[in-house]
Amino acid sequence: MRLTHRNTTCARAARACEPDRKPVWCGERILGAVSDRHFVKYTFLQVDPAWRRQDSARRAEDKREFLAACEDFGADHLIQSFSLVGTRGDADIMLVAETENLDRIHEFHVVLGQSGLMKWCTQPYSFLGMRKGSEYSEDKRLVPRPFRGKYLFVYPFVKTRPWYALPAEERYRVMQNHIRIGRQYPQVDNHTTYSFGLDDQEFVVAFDTDDVGAFLDLVQELRGTEASAYTLRDTPSFTCLRVSLERALSALDGEPIPALAGLG
């Protein structure tokens, strides 16, 4: 079955009728059981170069199907798109989706997988995190918060086990200098989510900004902190450009989606 707007609309109706769901009313939609803390999914995709050798009409249809799946999800959830063309050699596009439960992440990727473009894509990286208030600051940030900077920097993060063996009071003391330095760069916004037991990393660290140089200076300065000595892994690191999904898809083959050409 080819993915169409009608198919994705029907999928939304089917989700609402699943018997094992605990529905809650949300406007004219019924959603699954919700959590006070939201899940954030980072999906990195790389397109097979052979796809670019398909005829233009086929590529345009593949992109329209991909766009339709994302628009369906975005009707009631936060989703943002980023291009990595030119900044990474192993990924072309990234989607960041935020949901109230894991079911919606699963359903979104099932529908997305039906698009023609996904048949030409691999998923070299995938990070799953959950919002949680920091134990080292008063920042809670439990609800969806979009990235607003022109650029997004993302990396998985793992601390050493000796870090967790420190007394809570000592960890708090060490982190205060780390936080103090971060606040010296107000133009760089931190969007860390937690992944303990959910994925291979412990955190997904994401910074958005319009000032790439400020981000570089921040990371370099943080390398000298006491907390940095307890870092086990903080790679791979991704430099992403925040763009509309239409632009991210057009960047894959250098051609606009015909039905959208001239808009915006």
One Martini backbone bead per residue (centre of mass of N, CA, C, O) as a GRO file, in nm:
protein
  264
    1MET     BB    1   0.094   0.037   0.024
    2ARG     BB    2   0.052   0.358  -0.033
    3LEU     BB    3   0.129   0.656   0.094
    4THR     BB    4  -0.121   0.870   0.233
    5HIS     BB    5  -0.323   1.094   0.377
    6ARG     BB    6  -0.552   0.893   0.419
    7ASN     BB    7  -0.391   0.672   0.563
    8THR     BB    8  -0.299   0.846   0.807
    9THR     BB    9  -0.583   0.911   0.905
   10CYS     BB   10  -0.669   0.618   0.957
   11ALA     BB   11  -0.449   0.558   1.165
   12ARG     BB   12  -0.559   0.749   1.381
   13ALA     BB   13  -0.833   0.605   1.417
   14ALA     BB   14  -0.721   0.325   1.495
   15ARG     BB   15  -0.574   0.406   1.754
   16ALA     BB   16  -0.838   0.495   1.913
   17CYS     BB   17  -0.962   0.174   1.893
   18GLU     BB   18  -0.784   0.036   2.075
   19PRO     BB   19  -0.855  -0.184   2.340
   20ASP     BB   20  -0.571  -0.143   2.526
   21ARG     BB   21  -0.641   0.139   2.581
   22LYS     BB   22  -0.607   0.455   2.777
   23PRO     BB   23  -0.799   0.702   2.727
   24VAL     BB   24  -0.784   1.051   2.632
   25TRP     BB   25  -0.905   1.361   2.604
   26CYS     BB   26  -0.817   1.566   2.294
   27GLY     BB   27  -1.039   1.719   2.183
   28GLU     BB   28  -1.086   1.522   1.882
   29ARG     BB   29  -0.889   1.329   2.032
   30ILE     BB   30  -0.734   1.010   2.097
   31LEU     BB   31  -0.512   0.910   2.344
   32GLY     BB   32  -0.290   0.769   2.509
   33ALA     BB   33  -0.133   0.709   2.771
   34VAL     BB   34   0.010   0.942   2.983
   35SER     BB   35   0.289   1.144   3.070
   36ASP     BB   36   0.461   1.375   3.257
   37ARG     BB   37   0.690   1.262   3.074
   38HIS     BB   38   0.877   1.296   2.791
   39PHE     BB   39   0.966   1.174   2.484
   40VAL     BB   40   1.282   1.154   2.295
   41LYS     BB   41   1.353   1.125   1.938
   42TYR     BB   42   1.647   1.038   1.754
   43THR     BB   43   1.664   1.039   1.391
   44PHE     BB   44   1.893   0.894   1.167
   45LEU     BB   45   1.954   0.946   0.812
   46GLN     BB   46   2.054   0.751   0.519
   47VAL     BB   47   2.101   0.780   0.178
   48ASP     BB   48   2.108   0.615  -0.097
   49PRO     BB   49   2.272   0.705  -0.382
   50ALA     BB   50   2.076   0.552  -0.581
   51TRP     BB   51   1.827   0.736  -0.544
   52ARG     BB   52   1.944   0.980  -0.721
   53ARG     BB   53   1.902   0.789  -0.993
   54GLN     BB   54   1.629   0.837  -0.996
   55ASP     BB   55   1.365   0.963  -1.102
   56SER     BB   56   1.214   1.256  -1.030
   57ALA     BB   57   0.924   1.151  -0.974
   58ARG     BB   58   0.999   0.933  -0.769
   59ARG     BB   59   1.139   1.118  -0.564
   60ALA     BB   60   0.901   1.305  -0.510
   61GLU     BB   61   0.710   1.087  -0.398
   62ASP     BB   62   0.887   0.995  -0.164
   63LYS     BB   63   0.886   1.273  -0.022
   64ARG     BB   64   0.579   1.305   0.015
   65GLU     BB   65   0.541   1.058   0.197
   66PHE     BB   66   0.727   1.148   0.423
   67LEU     BB   67   0.579   1.413   0.482
   68ALA     BB   68   0.302   1.290   0.556
   69ALA     BB   69   0.396   1.135   0.809
   70CYS     BB   70   0.498   1.389   0.964
   71GLU     BB   71   0.232   1.553   0.957
   72ASP     BB   72   0.063   1.354   1.115
   73PHE     BB   73   0.231   1.365   1.375
   74GLY     BB   74   0.234   1.694   1.391
   75ALA     BB   75  -0.071   1.743   1.468
   76ASP     BB   76   0.001   1.631   1.801
   77HIS     BB   77   0.320   1.678   1.773
   78LEU     BB   78   0.655   1.710   1.818
   79ILE     BB   79   0.845   1.808   1.519
   80GLN     BB   80   1.185   1.805   1.388
   81SER     BB   81   1.416   1.927   1.140
   82PHE     BB   82   1.739   1.813   0.994
   83SER     BB   83   2.049   1.892   0.843
   84LEU     BB   84   2.366   1.699   0.737
   85VAL     BB   85   2.450   1.824   0.485
   86GLY     BB   86   2.806   1.872   0.512
   87THR     BB   87   2.858   1.762   0.835
   88ARG     BB   88   2.816   1.459   0.744
   89GLY     BB   89   2.893   1.120   0.618
   90ASP     BB   90   2.646   0.932   0.789
   91ALA     BB   91   2.425   1.171   0.749
   92ASP     BB   92   2.128   1.370   0.627
   93ILE     BB   93   1.895   1.328   0.849
   94MET     BB   94   1.686   1.469   1.120
   95LEU     BB   95   1.462   1.355   1.376
   96VAL     BB   96   1.251   1.515   1.627
   97ALA     BB   97   1.055   1.343   1.868
   98GLU     BB   98   0.760   1.410   2.076
   99THR     BB   99   0.612   1.220   2.351
  100GLU     BB  100   0.387   1.061   2.590
  101ASN     BB  101   0.471   0.783   2.445
  102LEU     BB  102   0.595   0.493   2.293
  103ASP     BB  103   0.369   0.425   2.094
  104ARG     BB  104   0.403   0.677   1.906
  105ILE     BB  105   0.683   0.615   1.812
  106HIS     BB  106   0.618   0.348   1.683
  107GLU     BB  107   0.392   0.443   1.488
  108PHE     BB  108   0.554   0.650   1.332
  109HIS     BB  109   0.771   0.445   1.219
  110VAL     BB  110   0.574   0.270   1.068
  111VAL     BB  111   0.468   0.488   0.875
  112LEU     BB  112   0.741   0.590   0.771
  113GLY     BB  113   0.827   0.304   0.648
  114GLN     BB  114   0.612   0.333   0.398
  115SER     BB  115   0.785   0.511   0.258
  116GLY     BB  116   0.980   0.536  -0.015
  117LEU     BB  117   1.239   0.659   0.114
  118MET     BB  118   1.290   0.437   0.342
  119LYS     BB  119   1.386   0.217   0.130
  120TRP     BB  120   1.672   0.407   0.109
  121CYS     BB  121   1.727   0.380   0.419
  122THR     BB  122   1.927   0.435   0.694
  123GLN     BB  123   1.999   0.393   1.065
  124PRO     BB  124   2.287   0.479   1.221
  125TYR     BB  125   2.112   0.651   1.436
  126SER     BB  126   1.968   0.622   1.781
  127PHE     BB  127   1.785   0.824   2.024
  128LEU     BB  128   1.662   0.775   2.361
  129GLY     BB  129   1.457   0.988   2.569
  130MET     BB  130   1.387   1.162   2.887
  131ARG     BB  131   1.231   1.369   3.081
  132LYS     BB  132   1.416   1.542   3.352
  133GLY     BB  133   1.500   1.662   3.635
  134SER     BB  134   1.754   1.813   3.785
  135GLU     BB  135   1.974   1.748   4.067
  136TYR     BB  136   2.158   2.037   4.016
  137SER     BB  137   1.888   2.195   3.955
  138GLU     BB  138   1.579   2.385   3.894
  139ASP     BB  139   1.543   2.251   3.632
  140LYS     BB  140   1.291   2.072   3.460
  141ARG     BB  141   1.172   2.021   3.173
  142LEU     BB  142   0.897   1.812   3.105
  143VAL     BB  143   0.816   1.956   2.847
  144PRO     BB  144   0.782   2.058   2.549
  145ARG     BB  145   1.081   2.190   2.363
  146PRO     BB  146   1.187   2.369   2.122
  147PHE     BB  147   1.400   2.437   1.884
  148ARG     BB  148   1.553   2.775   1.788
  149GLY     BB  149   1.804   2.739   1.659
  150LYS     BB  150   1.999   2.703   1.373
  151TYR     BB  151   2.162   2.507   1.562
  152LEU     BB  152   2.253   2.156   1.630
  153PHE     BB  153   2.392   1.967   1.908
  154VAL     BB  154   2.468   1.612   1.921
  155TYR     BB  155   2.510   1.369   2.201
  156PRO     BB  156   2.621   1.107   2.361
  157PHE     BB  157   2.620   1.020   2.725
  158VAL     BB  158   2.883   0.899   2.955
  159LYS     BB  159   2.958   0.799   3.268
  160THR     BB  160   3.132   0.699   3.519
  161ARG     BB  161   3.111   0.495   3.792
  162PRO     BB  162   3.261   0.675   4.003
  163TRP     BB  163   3.051   0.901   4.000
  164TYR     BB  164   2.819   0.727   4.145
  165ALA     BB  165   3.004   0.679   4.411
  166LEU     BB  166   2.955   0.944   4.492
  167PRO     BB  167   2.837   1.160   4.681
  168ALA     BB  168   2.579   1.368   4.635
  169GLU     BB  169   2.722   1.625   4.745
  170GLU     BB  170   2.971   1.604   4.553
  171ARG     BB  171   2.825   1.613   4.284
  172TYR     BB  172   2.696   1.885   4.329
  173ARG     BB  173   2.954   2.050   4.356
  174VAL     BB  174   3.080   1.984   4.080
  175MET     BB  175   2.832   2.092   3.901
  176GLN     BB  176   2.831   2.398   3.963
  177ASN     BB  177   3.062   2.481   3.772
  178HIS     BB  178   2.939   2.371   3.516
  179ILE     BB  179   2.685   2.554   3.527
  180ARG     BB  180   2.823   2.828   3.542
  181ILE     BB  181   2.951   2.816   3.262
  182GLY     BB  182   2.690   2.778   3.097
  183ARG     BB  183   2.571   3.067   3.193
  184GLN     BB  184   2.790   3.229   3.013
  185TYR     BB  185   2.599   3.101   2.762
  186PRO     BB  186   2.293   3.213   2.674
  187GLN     BB  187   2.303   3.136   2.352
  188VAL     BB  188   2.307   2.845   2.486
  189ASP     BB  189   2.091   2.564   2.472
  190ASN     BB  190   1.977   2.312   2.688
  191HIS     BB  191   1.858   1.948   2.601
  192THR     BB  192   1.855   1.727   2.821
  193THR     BB  193   1.827   1.373   2.831
  194TYR     BB  194   1.718   1.057   2.955
  195SER     BB  195   1.853   0.687   2.928
  196PHE     BB  196   1.824   0.496   3.153
  197GLY     BB  197   1.760   0.180   3.010
  198LEU     BB  198   1.662   0.280   2.710
  199ASP     BB  199   1.968   0.303   2.623
  200ASP     BB  200   2.309   0.313   2.578
  201GLN     BB  201   2.289   0.573   2.703
  202GLU     BB  202   2.235   0.823   2.960
  203PHE     BB  203   2.245   1.064   2.753
  204VAL     BB  204   2.103   1.341   2.567
  205VAL     BB  205   2.284   1.592   2.413
  206ALA     BB  206   2.156   1.933   2.353
  207PHE     BB  207   2.239   2.219   2.144
  208ASP     BB  208   2.116   2.548   2.084
  209THR     BB  209   2.208   2.793   1.818
  210ASP     BB  210   2.349   3.083   1.638
  211ASP     BB  211   2.645   3.030   1.784
  212VAL     BB  212   2.905   2.836   1.714
  213GLY     BB  213   3.142   2.961   1.871
  214ALA     BB  214   3.011   2.946   2.154
  215PHE     BB  215   2.993   2.642   2.165
  216LEU     BB  216   3.290   2.577   2.136
  217ASP     BB  217   3.383   2.737   2.388
  218LEU     BB  218   3.216   2.582   2.592
  219VAL     BB  219   3.334   2.298   2.549
  220GLN     BB  220   3.627   2.373   2.603
  221GLU     BB  221   3.582   2.475   2.897
  222LEU     BB  222   3.453   2.205   3.008
  223ARG     BB  223   3.713   2.027   2.990
  224GLY     BB  224   3.838   2.171   3.268
  225THR     BB  225   3.657   2.030   3.452
  226GLU     BB  226   3.589   1.812   3.699
  227ALA     BB  227   3.352   1.661   3.556
  228SER     BB  228   3.509   1.570   3.293
  229ALA     BB  229   3.669   1.328   3.431
  230TYR     BB  230   3.376   1.152   3.419
  231THR     BB  231   3.403   1.092   3.120
  232LEU     BB  232   3.348   0.828   2.887
  233ARG     BB  233   3.123   0.942   2.667
  234ASP     BB  234   3.084   1.195   2.364
  235THR     BB  235   3.026   0.997   2.117
  236PRO     BB  236   2.897   1.113   1.865
  237SER     BB  237   2.897   1.425   1.680
  238PHE     BB  238   2.633   1.660   1.583
  239THR     BB  239   2.583   1.879   1.304
  240CYS     BB  240   2.290   2.086   1.275
  241LEU     BB  241   2.027   2.202   1.063
  242ARG     BB  242   1.757   2.407   1.097
  243VAL     BB  243   1.479   2.291   0.905
  244SER     BB  244   1.265   2.227   0.699
  245LEU     BB  245   1.147   1.944   0.563
  246GLU     BB  246   1.152   2.036   0.272
  247ARG     BB  247   1.453   2.120   0.275
  248ALA     BB  248   1.576   1.853   0.370
  249LEU     BB  249   1.470   1.693   0.121
  250SER     BB  250   1.597   1.871  -0.104
  251ALA     BB  251   1.900   1.816  -0.010
  252LEU     BB  252   1.922   1.516  -0.113
  253ASP     BB  253   1.891   1.620  -0.453
  254GLY     BB  254   1.842   1.940  -0.521
  255GLU     BB  255   1.515   1.914  -0.516
  256PRO     BB  256   1.214   2.017  -0.519
  257ILE     BB  257   0.894   1.982  -0.435
  258PRO     BB  258   0.670   2.040  -0.671
  259ALA     BB  259   0.406   2.106  -0.492
  260LEU     BB  260   0.603   2.328  -0.320
  261ALA     BB  261   0.690   2.511  -0.521
  262GLY     BB  262   0.699   2.857  -0.421
  263LEU     BB  263   0.674   2.819  -0.127
  264GLY     BB  264   0.785   3.038   0.121
   0.00000   0.00000   0.00000
